[in-house]
Amino acid sequence: MFTGIIEETGAVAAFNRRPVAWRLKITARVVLAGVAAGDSIAVNGCCLTVVSHDDRHLEFDVLEETRRLTNFAALAPGAPVNLERSLRFDGKVGGHFVTGHIDGLGLIEVFEPRGADHYLRVRAPAGSGAQLIHKGSVAIDGISLTVAEVEGDTFAVWLIPHTLAVTNLQGRRAAEQVNLEFDLLGKYVAKLLGPRLT
C-alpha cells in the first residue's frame, strides 16, 4: 500500500529482457535507505518487488504482462521514474490509499501552463469514466492528485509547481502515456453496488 506522495524521481539505468522476466535497474537515493530484498517500491505507481540492490541502484523483475499494461514499454536508460516506498503503519497518509495496481494507461491530451500552475487533461481507457469523480482522487504515474474535471472518459487535474519539481511530470508531453490507478474506495463501492444499479 502506498499514498501517492512521491519520495524522489529516480532514473532508469537499464531495462533488459532476461530468460524469465524483464530486469529493471533504477538509480535512486532516498528510497535506498533501509531497503531490503523483498520490499515493495512503487515505480511510476506500479508496485514492484526489490530483487537486488546496492548503494546506488534498485533492481526489479518485471513480467511481460506488467510491461504490456503499463508505460514501462516506453522506458529507456535515463528516463525519470517516480519512486515511493510502501506505507508504514506509523507513517503519514498525505495523499490517498494507492495499491500500486495499475488500472490502465491514460493518454495525455493537454498539458500546459495556466498562470502559475499547470493544467493536465488525460483520456482514460474506454469505460473508465464511471471510476472518476469530481474532487475525487486518482493516481497518475503514482502521484496522488485531485480530479478537477470529468467529461466521459476524460479528466483533468491541476498541478502546483512543487508537484512538477519533484516528479517526472515535468518532462511529460501531450500524446505520451501515463499509468492510472483509480480510487480504491470508489472501486469497492462500484463493485458492491454494481448489481443493484443494473
Secondary structure as UniProt FT lines:
FT   STRAND          8..17
FT   STRAND          22..27
FT   HELIX           30..32
FT   TURN            33..34
FT   TURN            37..38
FT   STRAND          40..43
FT   TURN            44..45
FT   STRAND          46..53
FT   STRAND          57..62
FT   HELIX           64..69
FT   HELIX           71..74
FT   TURN            77..78
FT   STRAND          80..85
FT   TURN            89..90
FT   STRAND          104..114
FT   TURN            115..116
FT   STRAND          117..123
FT   TURN            126..127
FT   HELIX           128..131
FT   TURN            134..135
FT   STRAND          137..140
FT   TURN            141..142
FT   STRAND          143..146
FT   STRAND          149..151
FT   TURN            152..153
FT   STRAND          154..159
FT   HELIX           161..166
FT   HELIX           168..171
FT   TURN            174..175
FT   STRAND          177..182
FT   HELIX           184..197
//
